[in-house]
Amino acid sequence: MRILVTGGSGFIGSALCRYIIEQTDWSVVNVSRSPYSASTQALDLVRSSDRYHFAQGDITDINFLRQTLWTYSPEAVIHLAGESSVDKSLVASQQALESNILGTNTLLDATCGYWRRSPDDRKSRFRFIYVSTVEVYGSLGHLEKFKEDCPYRSSSPYAASKAASEQLVWACGASYGLPIIITNCSNNYGPYQSTQKLIPATITRAMNGEKIPVYGSGQNTRNWLYVDDHVKALLSILRLGQPFTKYNIGTSDDLTNLAVVKRICHLLDELLPSHEYSQRETLIEFVQDRTGHNFRSSIDWSKINQEINWSPTERFDSGLEKTVKWYINHEGWWRSSPLAKVHAVA
């Protein structure tokens, strides 16, 4: 099988490309605006493979997409490309709207044209998987979990752009018969993630001995998914998922932001003792909460477990320890990467 991955140079996309090359005999086509991910090293181990192909271009460019699809003839598209920052969308929403909505619509247009002209046997096997986010559902009450049929209650321009993109994907499936699948994942973490995100930002700030800002009282709760588990879920859905279906991808690990930050501090105190800070927890400082900050997010992933027999293999503690050790052992990367700027807030 040959899979076209949009955004294959990003955090989740590069993990997906690595897994396909290292753990399967499939081929992958990475469609990205940049040949390098935020890490500049995340794809180094697979670039030399004759099963890895790179196509540089923008998903808003219809001619580029059409040419790429006909050149490589993929049997599936996994769409990950787009803007993924809630904070950025709050101060500059236009980029998220153009990339996530217009980009998705353009990709659907190109893919439908390619799919309709494919031989019948290839058409029946083809899948278009749109990777969305739990953010589209908004914020939960105390005892609930998000299910696949929850209504959209987006609380940021980023989330709204992802919800709109989901609607476009559904409309394309309903109008033209394109075999689409939508996934909604919880918060990802793991190696090679930009330090603009919560967990790597906390790790690198704590290693630097810098203050660790936490929004509000730190009681906002999130569900955490190790990136390799997410990748395995996507490939399981590709093999076994039913077209015109949604699947939530998550774990049973719901933690407050403050609990996550404290666990990172305690791990670093153990793994990398500091003469200056015997307890890095003292670096935590509470700052004004951001606008539209969802208080609680939790995800019901029973459907993918029951229908596809997928479940996460990493518990949060084991995945977090792997992640912290990776950042300790790759200090040169996060200090030199142009996108590894330590400024995120929990």
N, C-alpha and C positions, 0 to 999 in steps of 0.2 A: 504494500500500500504506500502511496505517496500522499503526504498531508501538507497542505498549505497553511502555515501559521502566520497570521498577521500580528505584528507586535512581537515577533520572535526575538528581538533584542532587548526586550524589557525584562523585568524581574521574573514574572511567571512564565512569559514566553520563552526566555532563555533556558529556564529549568525544564520546560516541555521539550525544547529542541535537544537538550543534552540527554534527556531520558530516552527519547525516540532513537537517537543514534547509539547510545551506550547499552540500552536494554532491549531493543527490538531489532528486527532486520528491515524495518520500514525506512522510507526516505522522507526527508522534510524540506520544505521550501520556506525560508524565513523571509517574509515580506515586511520591510521596515524602512523608515526614513534614514536610519543610521546603521552602518555595519557593526557598530559596537553598542553594547548595552551600557547602562549607567555604570556598570562595574568595569567596563573595557576588557574584562577577562572572562566573563561568564561563558563565552562561547569558544574560548581558546582550545579546549580539549576536543572540539568536534569540527572545527573549521577545515581540517585536512581530510575529513571523511568524504568519499565519493558519493555518499548518500545525503550529504548536507549541501543545500543550495541556497544562495543568498540573492534576493531581488530587491534592489534599493529603489524606493519610491514611496509616494504618499497614497493613502487609501482614498483620498478625495480626487485622485487623478484617474478617471475612467479609462482612458486609453492605456495607461500603464497597467492597470488591473486586467484589462482584456488581453493584452499581449502576454502578461505573466501567466494567466490561466491557460491560454492556448499553448504556450511554450512548454509548460511543465505538466499539464494534464493531471491535476490532482484528483484523488478519489474522495477527498474530504477537505473542508475548510474549517479551521478553528480560529475564530475571530477574537483576538485579545487586544488589538491596537486601539489606542485612544488615550485621552487624558484621564488620569486616575487620582488626582489630588483634590480632596474636598476643600482644603484651605485655599488653594489657588483659584478654585472655581468661585469662591466667595468674594474675591477681590477682582477677578478678571474672568467672567463667565463665558465670554465669547469663544475663547479657544476650546473650552470643553464642549460647547454646543456644536461648533463647526467640526471638530474631530470626531466626537462620539455620535452625533446625529447625522450630519452630512456624510461623514466618512462611512458609517454603517450603511446608509442608503445607497451610496455609490458602489460599495462592495457588493451589496445585494443585487443591484442592477447588473453589474458585470458577471456575477456568479450565475444569475438566472439565465442570462444569454448563453453562457458556457454550458450550463446544465441542460438546457432545452435542446441544444445541438449535439449532445453526447449520445452515443449508442444506447439502446434501451437497457442493456445489461449493466452499463456503467451508471445510468440514471437511477436504477433501482438500488444500487449500492451506495450512492453518493449521500453524504451528510454535510449539513452546514450547522456548526455548533457555535452559538453566541455565548460568550462568557460574560455574564453580568455579575451583579453584586447584591448582597443583602441590604445595602444602603437604600435601594429603591423602596423598601417596605417602611422606612422611617424608624420610629421608636416604639418600643413595646411597653405593655403594662407589666406588673410584677411577676405574674406566673405564666405568661404566654411564651410561645415560640412561633417564629414565622414559618408558615406552611407555603407550599407552592401556589395556592390559590388566594393568598392574602392580597388585599388591595394595595395599590401604590400610594404611599404617603411620603413622598420625597421631601427632605428638609434642607437640601442644598442644590445649587445648579448642577453639580456633578451628578448627584443621584437622579435628578430630573432628566438629565441627558441620557443616562443609562436606561431609565424607565421608558423614555421615548424611543430609544433604539430597540428595546424589547418589542414594543408595539409595531415598529417597522418590520422586524423579523417575523412576527406572527402574521402580519398583513401579507408579507411576501409568500409565506407558506400557504395561507388561505387563498390568495389570489391566483398563484401560479403553480402550486403544488410542490414547490421546492421543499425537500425533506429537512426541515429545520428542527433543532433542539436548543433549548435555552437552559443555561445553568446559572444559579445564584449562589455565590460562595461567600463565606464569612472572611474575617480578616486573615490574610496570609502573612507568614513570616518565614525566615530561613536565610541561608547564605546568599550573598550577592545582592541583598536588598539595599536600596539607597538609604542613606542615613537621614533623609528627609522624613522617614517613617518612624513610628513610635519606638519599636523595639531596637532597631539599630541606632536610632538617635540617643536612646537612653544608654545603651552599651558604650557608645563612643564618648558621650559626655562624661559618663562615670569613669571611663578610662583616662580621660583628660583632666579629671578633677574639676569639671565645670558644673555649674548649677543645672539641675534637671527640672525644668518647668512642667507643672502638671495643671491642666485646666480645672477650674472650680475646686471641688473638694476631692477630686480623683475617683468619685464613685460611679462614673459612667462605665457601663459594663459592655464588654465585647466578647464574641466567640472567636477562638483562635484556631487556625488551620495551618499545619506545616506544609510548605509549598510542594514538597515531593508527594504528599498524600493528595493534594489537589491535582497534580499532574496525573497520578494513577487513576483518579476518579474520572478525569476527562477522557482518558484512553479507554477506560471501562465503558463509559457512555458511548464512545465512538463504536465500540465493538458490539455492545448489547442494548444500548438505549433505543427506545421507540421514537420514530419521528413524530413531530407535532406534540412534544412533551416538554415539561419543565422538571428540572431536578435541582433540589437544594443540596449543596455540598458544605458540610460543616463537621463539627465535633461536639463532644459533651463538655468541652472546656470553656465555661463562661467565667470570666474574671474581670474585676474592676481594673481600670487603668492604674490605680494606685497599687493594687496587688501585683500587677505585672512589673511595674517599676521597682517595687521593693524586692521582688524575687531576683530581678537582674542585679540589683545592688548586692544582695546577699551572695549570689553566685560569684560575682567578681571579687568580693571580699575573700571568698574561699579560694578561688582559682588564681587570683592576681592580687595578693595583699599589697596595700599601699602604706608607705611609712607616714604619709601625710594624713590619710583618711582611714582610720581603723574601721569605720562604718560609713560606707558611701551613702547610706540612707540619709545622712545629714545634709547631702547635697540637694535633696528635693525641696522645691519651693512652689507654692500654689499661686497660680496667676488667674486673671479674670477669664471666665469661661468664654468660648467662642459662640457666635450666634448660630442658632439652629443645630446645636450639638445634641445628637440623639442620646438620650440618657441610657437606654438599655436596648441591646440587640442580642437575640438568641435565635438559633435556627433548628428547625426540625428536619433532620436528614434521614428519616425512617424510610422514605420512598426509595431513595437510591440504594439503601441497604436491603430492602425487601425485594426490589425488582431486579437489581443488578448484583447484589451480594457484595457491595463495596462497603468498607468501613475504614476509618483512619487507623494507621498503625502506630503513629506517634502520639503519645499523651503530651500535654503541654510541658510538663517538667522535663521529659526526655528531649523533646524538640528544642526547648529553650536552652538546655545545657549544650546541645550540639551547636546551636546558633551562636551562643556566647563564645564557645571555644573557637568557632570559625573566625569571629571578628578579632579575637585575641591573636590568632595565628596568621591573620591577613591584615595586620595593621597598616602595612605599606599600601594596600589597596584603598582603604577608606580615607587615608590621609592624602592620597594623590588623585583620586577619582574626581572629575570636575563636578559630578552631581552628588558627591558624598559630602554635602555641607551640613554641619551639625547645627540645625536651628529649629527642629521640630518640637512640638509641645505635645505632651501626653493627653 
